[in-house]
C-alpha cells in the first residue's frame, strides 16, 4: 500500500468545503462552476492519496467523514488568508472591489443597514454588500462556518448567555458602539415625566411586555438585580406590537434604542433611558485576519462610523 500523502492544495479545500455546504456533489459543482464529474474525480483522487474516505453517502445526500470534517474546518481559515493576500495585492494596484457578506440582528436591518449601503454606494462603488438577518449566536456561527464575512451582533452586560465568550474564540471581535436600553411607557405614566434616565425598581408592580428571547432574558436579569421578578403578560419580538400594547395601557416594556429608532414612536408612548450600565454593546465579529482583506476592512470602517452616528457615542465609552 502506498504511503499516504497528507498535503492539500487550495482546490481540494474548496471542493471539500463546497460538498459540506451543499450536501451533494451536484450542489458543490454548481457552487464552484465545475462539472459534476470533475468534482467527483477531485474527491476520488484526494481519497486515494490520503488513504481514507473524505465523503460518504447517507440516503440521497453526501456528508463528510471525520477526515472530511477536518479538511473543511481548516478550509475557511485558508480561504481568509488567500483573500487577504489577494486583497492586499489589489490595494497596491489601487483597486478596491469584491463582495462582503454581512449578517446582522433584526433592529440593525432598518437602521444600520440603509446608512451603511448609502456610505458604500458613495465611497466604495466597487464593493458589493450582501446581508442576511440573524440573532447574535447564529450570526457568529455563520462567520465561523465561512457563510459570512462580518457579523453585527450585540451583548448585554451581565448576560449569562452572552454569545461573545467561547463562541468567538479565534475570531476577531470588536465593540463598535453602545445602544441605550429604554423604558417604554404610556404617556400618562408617572415615570414618563422628565427626560433623564430612570431606575427600573419603581416599575416593579407593573404588568410587563417582553421582547425577543434575548431581550426577555436581559429584562429578567435587570429586574432581578433591582430585587423583583417582572409580571410578564405578553411576549412578542415585534417592536411595533410592543409599542401598541404599551399605548393601550396593557403594560410597560424595555426596548433597545435602535429598535425604537427603526419606526416612528406611536402616539401615547414615551421612552425614558435606563442607566448607562444597562446599555447593550454592539459588536463586529469577523474571521481571524479578515480585517486585512481591503473590502472587509472598508465595510468595517463604514460600519463603525454608522453605528457611532446612530448611537451618538464612542465605542470606547462605558
Steps between C-alpha positions, in 0.01 A plus 500: 500500500630845409600733781221756557573852381330756726596810304198701383455760233256791489272339242455193717414716799240689298345180364467335840354817647250528216383142554458576873293810423291355218450146622562347158752476218250671268453797735876531549557498123236770450647719776852471363412522131648155433347196331369223724754244368783746571396534865458122534847441355652763730348326804607155376862608444512666843369186673749281316788722603389526864411133530171580679149595380413869504129476420231238554148464367208512744174450314497748214748735659876500537658581832858536611683232689714595799794555263280718279387706797863566597571630149184714490574648842831640375368603159337819628822623662702426188244681283524806725879511470483467121237775477715722720802451274293562187344806659834649598626452145190672367556781749852548365351529153255765620198269477233449763228260397334173591201365687471516879242279670349646815247365747334716766238509775140607416500857633816572297319418175287819477753725673865405444466327163347785294762751619778250439377436146486875432858548619626210290317622190665842536845403617556141384311450172706190418381315809193279515339433839265209564299481820308236696313557827580278799525512878854525646570129569397401147685796347825403675454140385465628142838676522668192648353282224611750230141578402561866590797737517361733769243444774339803662399380847412625847551397859347622825703566817493205738324281243563139602430386144719766334611352166829693508681248718634165385293538181735769367828330589732534199281768339564875495249677725470875553253710698397777260230676702250496785122503460286648778237282665175696519196465724189515282211654692145630445509879464294548819726279713661688794847377396451646151547854627840660451781413262783346703577137575272312736548194719301186433416423865197738516341295220502181708121479531423561133382245244779439248523435127814304412686516170722251317638202697838666562334830599259312726793328668667832564175647634487220758862569599449879527190457713667230706786737586237755605344246734185390319372258238298669224142387444518432125157503336601494135807396299568609144810571292300753293619846608187671366274258689689579821433873455136442410442297816669769708292773331184312601610498862541121512848519650849646485808372319865551425639529147847576361548844352553366148170312520315818597683696228392253232147650476318818614402496866128428532268763653445440869844345553801657673850358537743570782859372510604256769844551662800484266613181675210318327602593145566217261836483323499482121768266362654440160623140467711375210726208420850522642706716264202597282566865584807480274270445201451856363132449415423370849711773661308767306161365607615477861617861490169624363311277744681660796409846372133414447460344845665807654257727315196302614599449862653842544802371683851365496555125507760556772252666733361288780 
